[in-house]
Amino acid sequence: MTNIVVPELGESVVEARVSRWLKKEGDRVEIGEPVVELETEKIDLEVNADKGGVITSIKRKEGDDVKIGELLAVLDETAAAAAAPSGNGSGAKPKATASPAAPAAPSPTPPAAAAADPRATPTAKRIAREHDVNLGAVQGSGASGRVMKQDVQNVIGTPAAPTGGTPKRAPYESKRVPDDSKGVPSETPRYEPPRAAGDRTERRERMSKRRETIARRLVEAQHNAAMLTTFNEADMTEIMRLRERRKEDFKKEYGVSLGIASFFVKASVAALRSFPQLNAEIQGNEIVYKNYFDIGMAVGAEGGLVVPVIRDADRLSFAQIELAIREYAKRAQDGTLTLEDLKGGTFTITNGGVFGSLLSTPILNPPQVGILGLHKIQERAVPVNGQVVIRPMMYVALSYDHRIVDGREAVQFLVRIKEFIEDPGHLLLES
């Protein structure tokens, strides 16, 4: 007998949730074959069988929270595959068996069963399962033909709008009523309730493990740190001119576009050298200063925010940083980030501007004590050398832990970021 247990989940991750069983009691499993999907606060992962055999007992059902080392299932290397008994831990229906007088015929696979196809991302599998889509018939657009979320959604299509019934009336409609002063009709808006009631149903669903953790950690960050935010604005003219001059050559030489993120990574590293408190963390009654620069880049993924880390960012070129950002963004959407990608980080950058945010106060990513918030580039009238001109401007925000970072250092740090961005030539000297 072999026990299938919850594996090590990575740094600071001690708990997972049983997302979906890929095998049932009585199923045959080959060495290395995935048995169950686990959902953690950072990524979804599959637990594979270390040995070949038959699943004789499933100990935890879907939706259960489990810890590292806890027993998930028992595998018998010597047993032959059999029909799954009723009432097994996965909640799946038992397989039908053929009459003893005739050889067993293969049972047709229901469409949803294809959702276990390992060529698909976890999100694509979930959507396929919910909509009974056969993943084997879906053309994958990801690496090596991997089926992505959008591929499944394209197969599902957009449902047609309902036809028939009483057309809805806008809650506010103009009605012609007499104008007492002139005795002529005029348009006066009046509220009238809609004639046909709309969809007033509700839907309740359990938070994902990642969303639970995000909610808990964000509240903890506000409770456990003396968090303040300081703001400034940066004139993006020089960076945009530089990008315009170099974008074609850069793309041709390195195969990736030159974005603004690499400039802010470089500027952050340079500013952190001058203000090491913002690259530190608190451990008990000690301050731990980091002599390396692992910059986290917040990415909004399907299941919630993730922060993959660019290691040793101070040693990377602009092209290497852009390649890392592009790769992490793609893998975040594909659901293929690993725990190693998300581990650690000494300082974080988050860009709400890609979603249209003009100004925000980012929340710390513990145990880090600083996070830089970028925002939408917007043309505004600003004074330059005594004249009002139109310039592409960006508000930047720095949230910091006031326990070890004073307001003076925080403001000066953000001013330094502004200086590097407005005169990117300084970054070459700092590099």
Contacts in CASP RR format, 6 or more apart in sequence:
PFRMAT RR
TARGET T0000
AUTHOR 0000-0000-0000
METHOD contacts of the structure
MODEL  1
MTNIVVPELGESVVEARVSRWLKKEGDRVEIGEPVVELETEKIDLEVNAD
KGGVITSIKRKEGDDVKIGELLAVLDETAAAAAAPSGNGSGAKPKATASP
AAPAAPSPTPPAAAAADPRATPTAKRIAREHDVNLGAVQGSGASGRVMKQ
DVQNVIGTPAAPTGGTPKRAPYESKRVPDDSKGVPSETPRYEPPRAAGDR
TERRERMSKRRETIARRLVEAQHNAAMLTTFNEADMTEIMRLRERRKEDF
KKEYGVSLGIASFFVKASVAALRSFPQLNAEIQGNEIVYKNYFDIGMAVG
AEGGLVVPVIRDADRLSFAQIELAIREYAKRAQDGTLTLEDLKGGTFTIT
NGGVFGSLLSTPILNPPQVGILGLHKIQERAVPVNGQVVIRPMMYVALSY
DHRIVDGREAVQFLVRIKEFIEDPGHLLLES
1 56 0 8 1.000
1 74 0 8 1.000
1 75 0 8 1.000
1 76 0 8 1.000
1 77 0 8 1.000
2 50 0 8 1.000
2 51 0 8 1.000
2 74 0 8 1.000
2 75 0 8 1.000
2 76 0 8 1.000
2 77 0 8 1.000
3 71 0 8 1.000
3 73 0 8 1.000
3 74 0 8 1.000
3 75 0 8 1.000
4 35 0 8 1.000
4 36 0 8 1.000
4 47 0 8 1.000
4 49 0 8 1.000
4 50 0 8 1.000
4 71 0 8 1.000
4 72 0 8 1.000
4 73 0 8 1.000
4 74 0 8 1.000
4 75 0 8 1.000
5 69 0 8 1.000
5 70 0 8 1.000
5 71 0 8 1.000
5 72 0 8 1.000
6 16 0 8 1.000
6 38 0 8 1.000
6 47 0 8 1.000
6 66 0 8 1.000
6 67 0 8 1.000
6 68 0 8 1.000
6 69 0 8 1.000
6 70 0 8 1.000
6 72 0 8 1.000
7 47 0 8 1.000
7 68 0 8 1.000
7 69 0 8 1.000
8 68 0 8 1.000
9 15 0 8 1.000
9 16 0 8 1.000
9 38 0 8 1.000
9 40 0 8 1.000
9 45 0 8 1.000
9 68 0 8 1.000
9 339 0 8 1.000
10 339 0 8 1.000
10 343 0 8 1.000
11 339 0 8 1.000
11 343 0 8 1.000
11 344 0 8 1.000
13 40 0 8 1.000
13 41 0 8 1.000
13 42 0 8 1.000
13 339 0 8 1.000
14 67 0 8 1.000
14 68 0 8 1.000
15 40 0 8 1.000
15 41 0 8 1.000
15 65 0 8 1.000
15 66 0 8 1.000
15 67 0 8 1.000
15 68 0 8 1.000
15 209 0 8 1.000
16 38 0 8 1.000
16 39 0 8 1.000
16 40 0 8 1.000
16 45 0 8 1.000
16 65 0 8 1.000
16 66 0 8 1.000
16 67 0 8 1.000
16 209 0 8 1.000
17 38 0 8 1.000
17 39 0 8 1.000
17 40 0 8 1.000
17 63 0 8 1.000
17 64 0 8 1.000
17 65 0 8 1.000
17 66 0 8 1.000
17 208 0 8 1.000
17 209 0 8 1.000
18 36 0 8 1.000
18 37 0 8 1.000
18 38 0 8 1.000
18 39 0 8 1.000
18 60 0 8 1.000
18 61 0 8 1.000
18 62 0 8 1.000
18 63 0 8 1.000
18 64 0 8 1.000
18 66 0 8 1.000
18 72 0 8 1.000
19 36 0 8 1.000
19 37 0 8 1.000
19 38 0 8 1.000
19 39 0 8 1.000
19 44 0 8 1.000
19 62 0 8 1.000
19 63 0 8 1.000
19 122 0 8 1.000
20 36 0 8 1.000
20 37 0 8 1.000
20 62 0 8 1.000
20 116 0 8 1.000
20 125 0 8 1.000
20 126 0 8 1.000
20 129 0 8 1.000
21 35 0 8 1.000
21 36 0 8 1.000
21 37 0 8 1.000
21 58 0 8 1.000
21 62 0 8 1.000
21 89 0 8 1.000
21 90 0 8 1.000
21 92 0 8 1.000
22 34 0 8 1.000
22 35 0 8 1.000
22 36 0 8 1.000
22 37 0 8 1.000
22 46 0 8 1.000
22 116 0 8 1.000
23 29 0 8 1.000
23 35 0 8 1.000
23 36 0 8 1.000
23 55 0 8 1.000
23 90 0 8 1.000
24 55 0 8 1.000
24 58 0 8 1.000
24 84 0 8 1.000
24 88 0 8 1.000
24 90 0 8 1.000
24 92 0 8 1.000
24 95 0 8 1.000
25 55 0 8 1.000
25 56 0 8 1.000
25 57 0 8 1.000
25 58 0 8 1.000
25 84 0 8 1.000
25 85 0 8 1.000
25 88 0 8 1.000
25 89 0 8 1.000
25 90 0 8 1.000
26 54 0 8 1.000
26 55 0 8 1.000
26 56 0 8 1.000
26 81 0 8 1.000
26 82 0 8 1.000
26 83 0 8 1.000
26 84 0 8 1.000
26 85 0 8 1.000
27 54 0 8 1.000
27 55 0 8 1.000
27 81 0 8 1.000
27 84 0 8 1.000
28 52 0 8 1.000
28 53 0 8 1.000
28 54 0 8 1.000
28 81 0 8 1.000
29 35 0 8 1.000
29 49 0 8 1.000
29 52 0 8 1.000
29 53 0 8 1.000
29 54 0 8 1.000
29 55 0 8 1.000
29 75 0 8 1.000
30 49 0 8 1.000
30 52 0 8 1.000
30 53 0 8 1.000
31 49 0 8 1.000
31 50 0 8 1.000
31 51 0 8 1.000
31 52 0 8 1.000
32 48 0 8 1.000
32 49 0 8 1.000
32 50 0 8 1.000
33 48 0 8 1.000
33 49 0 8 1.000
33 52 0 8 1.000
34 46 0 8 1.000
34 47 0 8 1.000
34 48 0 8 1.000
34 49 0 8 1.000
34 116 0 8 1.000
34 118 0 8 1.000
35 46 0 8 1.000
35 47 0 8 1.000
35 48 0 8 1.000
35 49 0 8 1.000
35 55 0 8 1.000
35 72 0 8 1.000
35 73 0 8 1.000
36 46 0 8 1.000
36 47 0 8 1.000
36 72 0 8 1.000
36 73 0 8 1.000
37 44 0 8 1.000
37 45 0 8 1.000
37 46 0 8 1.000
37 47 0 8 1.000
37 122 0 8 1.000
37 125 0 8 1.000
38 44 0 8 1.000
38 45 0 8 1.000
38 46 0 8 1.000
38 47 0 8 1.000
38 66 0 8 1.000
39 208 0 8 1.000
39 209 0 8 1.000
39 210 0 8 1.000
40 209 0 8 1.000
40 210 0 8 1.000
40 339 0 8 1.000
41 209 0 8 1.000
41 210 0 8 1.000
41 212 0 8 1.000
41 213 0 8 1.000
41 214 0 8 1.000
42 210 0 8 1.000
42 213 0 8 1.000
42 306 0 8 1.000
42 337 0 8 1.000
42 339 0 8 1.000
42 342 0 8 1.000
43 306 0 8 1.000
43 335 0 8 1.000
43 337 0 8 1.000
43 338 0 8 1.000
43 339 0 8 1.000
43 342 0 8 1.000
44 122 0 8 1.000
44 335 0 8 1.000
45 339 0 8 1.000
46 118 0 8 1.000
47 72 0 8 1.000
49 75 0 8 1.000
51 75 0 8 1.000
51 77 0 8 1.000
52 75 0 8 1.000
52 77 0 8 1.000
53 75 0 8 1.000
53 76 0 8 1.000
53 77 0 8 1.000
53 78 0 8 1.000
53 79 0 8 1.000
54 75 0 8 1.000
54 76 0 8 1.000
54 79 0 8 1.000
54 80 0 8 1.000
54 81 0 8 1.000
54 82 0 8 1.000
55 73 0 8 1.000
55 74 0 8 1.000
55 75 0 8 1.000
56 74 0 8 1.000
56 75 0 8 1.000
56 76 0 8 1.000
56 79 0 8 1.000
57 73 0 8 1.000
57 74 0 8 1.000
58 72 0 8 1.000
58 73 0 8 1.000
58 88 0 8 1.000
58 89 0 8 1.000
58 90 0 8 1.000
59 71 0 8 1.000
59 72 0 8 1.000
59 73 0 8 1.000
59 74 0 8 1.000
59 89 0 8 1.000
60 66 0 8 1.000
60 70 0 8 1.000
60 71 0 8 1.000
60 72 0 8 1.000
60 73 0 8 1.000
60 89 0 8 1.000
61 89 0 8 1.000
61 90 0 8 1.000
61 91 0 8 1.000
62 90 0 8 1.000
62 91 0 8 1.000
63 206 0 8 1.000
65 209 0 8 1.000
66 72 0 8 1.000
83 94 0 8 1.000
83 95 0 8 1.000
83 96 0 8 1.000
83 97 0 8 1.000
84 92 0 8 1.000
84 94 0 8 1.000
84 95 0 8 1.000
85 94 0 8 1.000
86 94 0 8 1.000
88 94 0 8 1.000
95 107 0 8 1.000
96 107 0 8 1.000
97 104 0 8 1.000
98 104 0 8 1.000
98 105 0 8 1.000
110 132 0 8 1.000
111 132 0 8 1.000
111 133 0 8 1.000
111 134 0 8 1.000
112 128 0 8 1.000
112 129 0 8 1.000
112 132 0 8 1.000
112 133 0 8 1.000
114 128 0 8 1.000
114 133 0 8 1.000
114 134 0 8 1.000
114 135 0 8 1.000
114 136 0 8 1.000
114 137 0 8 1.000
115 125 0 8 1.000
115 126 0 8 1.000
115 128 0 8 1.000
115 129 0 8 1.000
115 133 0 8 1.000
115 135 0 8 1.000
116 125 0 8 1.000
117 125 0 8 1.000
117 135 0 8 1.000
117 136 0 8 1.000
117 147 0 8 1.000
119 135 0 8 1.000
119 140 0 8 1.000
119 144 0 8 1.000
119 145 0 8 1.000
119 146 0 8 1.000
119 147 0 8 1.000
120 128 0 8 1.000
120 135 0 8 1.000
120 138 0 8 1.000
120 146 0 8 1.000
120 147 0 8 1.000
120 148 0 8 1.000
120 152 0 8 1.000
121 146 0 8 1.000
121 147 0 8 1.000
121 148 0 8 1.000
121 149 0 8 1.000
121 334 0 8 1.000
121 335 0 8 1.000
121 336 0 8 1.000
122 335 0 8 1.000
123 149 0 8 1.000
123 302 0 8 1.000
123 303 0 8 1.000
123 335 0 8 1.000
124 135 0 8 1.000
124 138 0 8 1.000
124 147 0 8 1.000
124 148 0 8 1.000
124 149 0 8 1.000
124 151 0 8 1.000
124 152 0 8 1.000
125 135 0 8 1.000
127 133 0 8 1.000
127 149 0 8 1.000
127 152 0 8 1.000
127 153 0 8 1.000
127 156 0 8 1.000
128 134 0 8 1.000
128 135 0 8 1.000
128 138 0 8 1.000
128 147 0 8 1.000
128 152 0 8 1.000
131 152 0 8 1.000
131 156 0 8 1.000
133 152 0 8 1.000
133 155 0 8 1.000
133 156 0 8 1.000
135 147 0 8 1.000
135 152 0 8 1.000
136 147 0 8 1.000
137 155 0 8 1.000
138 147 0 8 1.000
138 151 0 8 1.000
138 152 0 8 1.000
138 155 0 8 1.000
139 145 0 8 1.000
139 147 0 8 1.000
139 151 0 8 1.000
140 146 0 8 1.000
140 147 0 8 1.000
140 148 0 8 1.000
140 151 0 8 1.000
141 147 0 8 1.000
141 148 0 8 1.000
141 150 0 8 1.000
141 151 0 8 1.000
142 148 0 8 1.000
142 151 0 8 1.000
142 334 0 8 1.000
143 334 0 8 1.000
146 334 0 8 1.000
146 336 0 8 1.000
148 333 0 8 1.000
148 334 0 8 1.000
149 302 0 8 1.000
149 333 0 8 1.000
165 196 0 8 1.000
166 195 0 8 1.000
166 196 0 8 1.000
167 196 0 8 1.000
168 194 0 8 1.000
168 195 0 8 1.000
168 196 0 8 1.000
168 198 0 8 1.000
169 192 0 8 1.000
169 194 0 8 1.000
169 195 0 8 1.000
169 196 0 8 1.000
170 194 0 8 1.000
171 191 0 8 1.000
171 192 0 8 1.000
171 193 0 8 1.000
171 194 0 8 1.000
172 189 0 8 1.000
172 190 0 8 1.000
172 191 0 8 1.000
172 192 0 8 1.000
173 189 0 8 1.000
173 190 0 8 1.000
173 192 0 8 1.000
174 187 0 8 1.000
174 188 0 8 1.000
174 189 0 8 1.000
174 190 0 8 1.000
175 187 0 8 1.000
175 188 0 8 1.000
175 190 0 8 1.000
176 185 0 8 1.000
176 186 0 8 1.000
176 187 0 8 1.000
177 185 0 8 1.000
177 186 0 8 1.000
177 188 0 8 1.000
177 190 0 8 1.000
178 184 0 8 1.000
178 185 0 8 1.000
178 186 0 8 1.000
179 185 0 8 1.000
179 186 0 8 1.000
207 215 0 8 1.000
208 303 0 8 1.000
208 304 0 8 1.000
210 303 0 8 1.000
210 304 0 8 1.000
210 306 0 8 1.000
211 303 0 8 1.000
211 304 0 8 1.000
214 304 0 8 1.000
214 305 0 8 1.000
217 366 0 8 1.000
218 363 0 8 1.000
220 366 0 8 1.000
221 227 0 8 1.000
221 363 0 8 1.000
221 364 0 8 1.000
221 365 0 8 1.000
221 366 0 8 1.000
222 363 0 8 1.000
224 366 0 8 1.000
225 364 0 8 1.000
225 366 0 8 1.000
225 369 0 8 1.000
225 401 0 8 1.000
225 402 0 8 1.000
225 403 0 8 1.000
226 401 0 8 1.000
226 402 0 8 1.000
226 403 0 8 1.000
227 363 0 8 1.000
227 364 0 8 1.000
227 399 0 8 1.000
227 400 0 8 1.000
227 401 0 8 1.000
227 402 0 8 1.000
228 399 0 8 1.000
228 400 0 8 1.000
228 402 0 8 1.000
228 407 0 8 1.000
228 410 0 8 1.000
229 361 0 8 1.000
229 362 0 8 1.000
229 397 0 8 1.000
229 398 0 8 1.000
229 399 0 8 1.000
229 400 0 8 1.000
230 397 0 8 1.000
230 398 0 8 1.000
230 400 0 8 1.000
230 407 0 8 1.000
230 410 0 8 1.000
230 411 0 8 1.000
230 414 0 8 1.000
231 359 0 8 1.000
231 395 0 8 1.000
231 396 0 8 1.000
231 397 0 8 1.000
231 398 0 8 1.000
231 414 0 8 1.000
232 395 0 8 1.000
232 396 0 8 1.000
232 411 0 8 1.000
232 414 0 8 1.000
232 415 0 8 1.000
232 417 0 8 1.000
232 418 0 8 1.000
233 393 0 8 1.000
233 394 0 8 1.000
233 395 0 8 1.000
233 396 0 8 1.000
233 418 0 8 1.000
234 393 0 8 1.000
234 394 0 8 1.000
234 396 0 8 1.000
234 417 0 8 1.000
234 418 0 8 1.000
234 421 0 8 1.000
234 422 0 8 1.000
235 382 0 8 1.000
235 391 0 8 1.000
235 392 0 8 1.000
235 393 0 8 1.000
235 421 0 8 1.000
235 422 0 8 1.000
236 260 0 8 1.000
236 377 0 8 1.000
236 391 0 8 1.000
236 392 0 8 1.000
236 393 0 8 1.000
236 394 0 8 1.000
236 421 0 8 1.000
237 391 0 8 1.000
237 392 0 8 1.000
237 422 0 8 1.000
238 421 0 8 1.000
238 422 0 8 1.000
238 423 0 8 1.000
238 424 0 8 1.000
239 260 0 8 1.000
239 263 0 8 1.000
239 421 0 8 1.000
239 424 0 8 1.000
240 377 0 8 1.000
240 392 0 8 1.000
242 424 0 8 1.000
243 258 0 8 1.000
243 259 0 8 1.000
243 260 0 8 1.000
246 258 0 8 1.000
247 257 0 8 1.000
247 258 0 8 1.000
250 256 0 8 1.000
250 257 0 8 1.000
250 258 0 8 1.000
250 318 0 8 1.000
250 319 0 8 1.000
251 257 0 8 1.000
251 258 0 8 1.000
253 319 0 8 1.000
254 319 0 8 1.000
254 322 0 8 1.000
254 323 0 8 1.000
256 319 0 8 1.000
256 322 0 8 1.000
256 323 0 8 1.000
256 326 0 8 1.000
257 322 0 8 1.000
258 318 0 8 1.000
258 322 0 8 1.000
259 322 0 8 1.000
260 374 0 8 1.000
260 377 0 8 1.000
261 297 0 8 1.000
261 321 0 8 1.000
261 322 0 8 1.000
261 325 0 8 1.000
261 349 0 8 1.000
261 351 0 8 1.000
262 318 0 8 1.000
262 321 0 8 1.000
262 322 0 8 1.000
262 325 0 8 1.000
263 318 0 8 1.000
263 420 0 8 1.000
263 421 0 8 1.000
263 424 0 8 1.000
263 427 0 8 1.000
264 349 0 8 1.000
264 372 0 8 1.000
264 374 0 8 1.000
264 417 0 8 1.000
264 421 0 8 1.000
265 295 0 8 1.000
265 297 0 8 1.000
265 310 0 8 1.000
265 313 0 8 1.000
265 321 0 8 1.000
265 349 0 8 1.000
266 313 0 8 1.000
266 318 0 8 1.000
266 321 0 8 1.000
266 420 0 8 1.000
266 427 0 8 1.000
266 430 0 8 1.000
266 431 0 8 1.000
267 416 0 8 1.000
267 417 0 8 1.000
267 420 0 8 1.000
267 421 0 8 1.000
267 427 0 8 1.000
268 295 0 8 1.000
268 313 0 8 1.000
268 347 0 8 1.000
268 349 0 8 1.000
268 372 0 8 1.000
268 417 0 8 1.000
269 293 0 8 1.000
269 295 0 8 1.000
269 313 0 8 1.000
269 314 0 8 1.000
269 430 0 8 1.000
270 416 0 8 1.000
270 420 0 8 1.000
270 426 0 8 1.000
270 427 0 8 1.000
270 430 0 8 1.000
270 431 0 8 1.000
271 278 0 8 1.000
271 413 0 8 1.000
271 416 0 8 1.000
271 417 0 8 1.000
271 420 0 8 1.000
272 278 0 8 1.000
272 279 0 8 1.000
272 293 0 8 1.000
272 346 0 8 1.000
272 347 0 8 1.000
272 413 0 8 1.000
273 430 0 8 1.000
274 412 0 8 1.000
274 413 0 8 1.000
274 416 0 8 1.000
275 405 0 8 1.000
275 409 0 8 1.000
275 412 0 8 1.000
275 413 0 8 1.000
275 416 0 8 1.000
276 289 0 8 1.000
276 290 0 8 1.000
277 287 0 8 1.000
277 289 0 8 1.000
277 369 0 8 1.000
277 404 0 8 1.000
277 405 0 8 1.000
277 409 0 8 1.000
278 347 0 8 1.000
278 369 0 8 1.000
278 370 0 8 1.000
278 400 0 8 1.000
278 405 0 8 1.000
278 409 0 8 1.000
278 410 0 8 1.000
278 413 0 8 1.000
279 289 0 8 1.000
279 290 0 8 1.000
279 293 0 8 1.000
279 346 0 8 1.000
279 347 0 8 1.000
280 287 0 8 1.000
280 288 0 8 1.000
280 289 0 8 1.000
280 290 0 8 1.000
280 346 0 8 1.000
280 369 0 8 1.000
280 404 0 8 1.000
281 287 0 8 1.000
281 288 0 8 1.000
281 290 0 8 1.000
281 346 0 8 1.000
281 367 0 8 1.000
281 368 0 8 1.000
281 369 0 8 1.000
282 288 0 8 1.000
282 367 0 8 1.000
282 369 0 8 1.000
282 401 0 8 1.000
282 403 0 8 1.000
282 404 0 8 1.000
283 367 0 8 1.000
287 404 0 8 1.000
290 346 0 8 1.000
292 312 0 8 1.000
292 314 0 8 1.000
292 346 0 8 1.000
293 312 0 8 1.000
293 313 0 8 1.000
293 314 0 8 1.000
293 346 0 8 1.000
293 347 0 8 1.000
294 309 0 8 1.000
294 310 0 8 1.000
294 311 0 8 1.000
294 312 0 8 1.000
294 313 0 8 1.000
294 344 0 8 1.000
294 345 0 8 1.000
294 346 0 8 1.000
294 347 0 8 1.000
295 309 0 8 1.000
295 310 0 8 1.000
295 313 0 8 1.000
295 345 0 8 1.000
295 346 0 8 1.000
295 347 0 8 1.000
295 348 0 8 1.000
295 349 0 8 1.000
296 307 0 8 1.000
296 308 0 8 1.000
296 309 0 8 1.000
296 310 0 8 1.000
296 345 0 8 1.000
296 347 0 8 1.000
296 348 0 8 1.000
296 349 0 8 1.000
296 365 0 8 1.000
297 307 0 8 1.000
297 308 0 8 1.000
297 309 0 8 1.000
297 310 0 8 1.000
297 325 0 8 1.000
297 328 0 8 1.000
297 348 0 8 1.000
297 349 0 8 1.000
297 350 0 8 1.000
298 305 0 8 1.000
298 306 0 8 1.000
298 307 0 8 1.000
298 348 0 8 1.000
298 349 0 8 1.000
298 350 0 8 1.000
298 351 0 8 1.000
298 365 0 8 1.000
299 305 0 8 1.000
299 306 0 8 1.000
299 307 0 8 1.000
299 308 0 8 1.000
299 328 0 8 1.000
299 329 0 8 1.000
299 332 0 8 1.000
300 306 0 8 1.000
300 332 0 8 1.000
301 332 0 8 1.000
301 333 0 8 1.000
301 335 0 8 1.000
301 337 0 8 1.000
302 333 0 8 1.000
302 335 0 8 1.000
306 332 0 8 1.000
306 337 0 8 1.000
306 342 0 8 1.000
307 342 0 8 1.000
307 345 0 8 1.000
307 348 0 8 1.000
307 365 0 8 1.000
308 328 0 8 1.000
308 331 0 8 1.000
308 332 0 8 1.000
308 337 0 8 1.000
308 341 0 8 1.000
308 342 0 8 1.000
309 341 0 8 1.000
309 342 0 8 1.000
309 343 0 8 1.000
309 344 0 8 1.000
309 345 0 8 1.000
310 316 0 8 1.000
310 321 0 8 1.000
310 324 0 8 1.000
310 325 0 8 1.000
310 328 0 8 1.000
313 321 0 8 1.000
316 324 0 8 1.000
328 337 0 8 1.000
328 341 0 8 1.000
331 337 0 8 1.000
331 341 0 8 1.000
345 368 0 8 1.000
346 368 0 8 1.000
347 368 0 8 1.000
347 370 0 8 1.000
347 371 0 8 1.000
347 372 0 8 1.000
348 362 0 8 1.000
348 365 0 8 1.000
348 368 0 8 1.000
348 370 0 8 1.000
348 371 0 8 1.000
348 372 0 8 1.000
349 371 0 8 1.000
349 372 0 8 1.000
349 373 0 8 1.000
349 374 0 8 1.000
350 362 0 8 1.000
350 371 0 8 1.000
350 372 0 8 1.000
350 373 0 8 1.000
350 374 0 8 1.000
351 373 0 8 1.000
351 374 0 8 1.000
351 375 0 8 1.000
352 360 0 8 1.000
352 373 0 8 1.000
352 374 0 8 1.000
352 375 0 8 1.000
352 376 0 8 1.000
353 374 0 8 1.000
353 375 0 8 1.000
353 376 0 8 1.000
353 377 0 8 1.000
356 375 0 8 1.000
356 376 0 8 1.000
357 375 0 8 1.000
357 376 0 8 1.000
358 375 0 8 1.000
358 376 0 8 1.000
358 378 0 8 1.000
358 395 0 8 1.000
359 375 0 8 1.000
359 395 0 8 1.000
359 397 0 8 1.000
360 373 0 8 1.000
360 375 0 8 1.000
360 397 0 8 1.000
361 397 0 8 1.000
361 399 0 8 1.000
362 371 0 8 1.000
362 372 0 8 1.000
362 373 0 8 1.000
362 397 0 8 1.000
362 399 0 8 1.000
363 371 0 8 1.000
363 399 0 8 1.000
364 370 0 8 1.000
364 371 0 8 1.000
364 399 0 8 1.000
364 400 0 8 1.000
364 401 0 8 1.000
365 371 0 8 1.000
369 400 0 8 1.000
369 401 0 8 1.000
369 403 0 8 1.000
369 404 0 8 1.000
369 405 0 8 1.000
370 398 0 8 1.000
370 399 0 8 1.000
370 400 0 8 1.000
370 401 0 8 1.000
370 405 0 8 1.000
371 398 0 8 1.000
371 399 0 8 1.000
371 400 0 8 1.000
372 396 0 8 1.000
372 397 0 8 1.000
372 398 0 8 1.000
372 417 0 8 1.000
373 396 0 8 1.000
373 397 0 8 1.000
373 398 0 8 1.000
373 399 0 8 1.000
374 394 0 8 1.000
374 396 0 8 1.000
375 394 0 8 1.000
375 395 0 8 1.000
375 396 0 8 1.000
375 397 0 8 1.000
376 394 0 8 1.000
377 392 0 8 1.000
377 393 0 8 1.000
377 394 0 8 1.000
378 392 0 8 1.000
378 393 0 8 1.000
378 394 0 8 1.000
379 390 0 8 1.000
379 391 0 8 1.000
379 392 0 8 1.000
379 393 0 8 1.000
380 390 0 8 1.000
380 391 0 8 1.000
380 393 0 8 1.000
381 388 0 8 1.000
381 389 0 8 1.000
381 390 0 8 1.000
382 388 0 8 1.000
382 389 0 8 1.000
382 390 0 8 1.000
382 391 0 8 1.000
382 393 0 8 1.000
383 389 0 8 1.000
384 391 0 8 1.000
396 414 0 8 1.000
396 417 0 8 1.000
396 418 0 8 1.000
398 410 0 8 1.000
398 413 0 8 1.000
398 414 0 8 1.000
398 417 0 8 1.000
400 407 0 8 1.000
400 410 0 8 1.000
419 426 0 8 1.000
420 426 0 8 1.000
420 427 0 8 1.000
420 430 0 8 1.000
END
